[in-house]
Amino acid sequence: MDFGCILGGYCSDMTRTVAIGRATKEMRKVYDTVLEAQLAGIAAARGGVSGREVDKAARDVIEKAGYGEYFTHSFGHSLGLDIHEFPNATPTNEDPLPVGAVISAEPGIYLPGKFGVRIEDVVVLREDGCFDITNAPKELIIL
């Protein structure tokens, strides 16, 4: 579920993945891998670090788990007055991310014909790290 709202002219963005009925062992492994990757990217995110470095922190976790080819987008994008703005936390962005930038933290793994998992929060970059402004649980929910 990927959703958000506009408040005072500014965009929000959030994704949570749920399982219907039950979660298989593979589903749980992929979910846990995506969550670990998201937390690694968030830990690396701060003003002055390149978008590439932030993306790599998450991408390394996914690649180590054997799902690298199934992470088909980047760690995140900036958002504000528009839902997709620059700068981005992508493998190609070698520029430093500015203090105060608001970026999504949304790694994902998508297994064709099976299922996909994405967990997305929004963080605000500071000099010494970042602040996650998404106030929602990240545990896998089974409906």
C-alpha positions in Angstrom: 0.0 0.0 0.0 1.6 3.2 -1.2 -0.1 6.3 -0.1 0.3 9.9 1.2 -1.4 13.2 1.4 -0.8 16.9 0.8 -0.9 19.2 3.9 -0.2 22.8 3.6 1.0 22.3 0.1 3.6 19.6 1.0 3.5 16.0 0.0 3.9 12.9 2.2 4.7 9.4 1.0 4.5 6.0 2.8 4.4 2.4 1.8 3.6 -0.7 3.8 3.4 -4.3 2.6 0.9 -6.7 4.1 0.4 -10.4 3.6 -3.0 -11.9 3.0 -3.9 -15.0 5.0 -0.3 -16.0 5.9 3.3 -15.2 5.1 5.6 -18.0 3.9 9.1 -18.4 5.1 10.4 -16.8 1.9 8.0 -13.8 2.3 9.2 -13.3 5.8 12.9 -13.5 4.7 12.3 -10.9 1.9 10.3 -8.6 4.3 13.1 -8.8 6.9 15.7 -8.1 4.2 13.9 -5.0 3.0 13.4 -3.8 6.5 17.1 -4.3 7.3 18.0 -2.5 4.0 15.8 0.4 4.9 17.3 0.8 8.3 20.8 0.6 6.9 20.0 3.4 4.4 18.4 5.5 7.1 21.5 5.0 9.3 23.7 6.3 6.4 21.4 9.2 5.5 22.6 12.7 6.6 23.4 16.0 5.1 26.6 16.0 3.1 26.6 12.4 2.2 26.0 11.5 -1.5 22.8 10.0 -2.7 24.9 7.1 -4.0 26.3 6.3 -0.5 22.8 6.2 1.0 21.5 4.0 -1.8 24.6 1.7 -1.4 24.0 1.2 2.3 20.6 -0.3 1.5 21.6 -2.0 -1.7 24.5 -3.9 0.0 22.1 -5.5 2.4 19.8 -6.7 -0.4 22.7 -7.9 -2.5 24.2 -9.8 0.4 20.9 -11.6 0.9 21.0 -12.7 -2.7 18.2 -10.4 -4.0 20.3 -7.7 -5.7 18.7 -8.2 -9.2 15.3 -7.8 -7.7 15.9 -4.3 -6.3 14.9 -2.5 -9.4 14.7 1.1 -8.3 16.7 3.4 -6.0 16.6 4.0 -2.2 14.6 7.2 -2.5 13.7 10.5 -3.9 13.2 14.0 -2.4 9.7 15.3 -1.8 8.1 18.6 -0.9 5.8 20.6 -3.1 5.9 17.7 -5.6 5.9 14.1 -4.7 9.1 13.4 -6.7 11.8 16.1 -6.5 15.6 16.3 -6.5 18.0 15.4 -5.1 17.6 11.6 -5.0 19.3 8.8 -3.2 20.2 6.8 -6.3 23.3 4.8 -7.4 24.1 7.6 -9.9 23.9 10.6 -7.6 27.4 11.4 -6.5 26.3 14.9 -5.2 26.0 15.5 -1.5 22.5 15.6 -0.1 21.8 18.9 1.5 20.9 19.4 5.2 17.2 19.9 5.5 16.3 17.8 2.4 13.3 15.5 2.8 13.8 12.1 1.2 11.9 8.9 1.0 13.5 5.7 2.3 11.9 3.0 0.2 14.0 0.0 -0.8 12.1 -2.9 -2.3 12.5 -6.5 -3.5 10.1 -7.6 -6.3 10.1 -11.3 -7.3 8.4 -11.6 -10.7 5.3 -13.8 -10.6 5.5 -14.2 -6.9 5.3 -11.1 -4.7 7.0 -7.9 -3.8 7.9 -6.0 -0.7 8.5 -2.3 -0.1 8.7 -0.4 3.1 8.8 3.4 2.7 9.2 6.2 5.3 10.1 9.8 4.9 13.2 11.3 6.6 14.6 14.8 7.1 18.4 15.1 6.7 20.4 16.7 9.4 24.2 17.3 9.8 24.5 14.4 12.2 22.0 11.9 10.7 18.3 12.1 9.9 14.9 12.1 11.5 12.2 9.6 10.4 8.9 11.6 10.4 6.8 8.6 9.4 5.0 7.5 12.6 3.8 4.0 11.6 4.8 0.5 12.7 7.0 -1.5 10.4 6.2 -5.0 11.5 4.7 -7.3 8.8 1.0 -7.3 9.1 -1.0 -10.4 8.1 -4.6 -9.8 7.2 
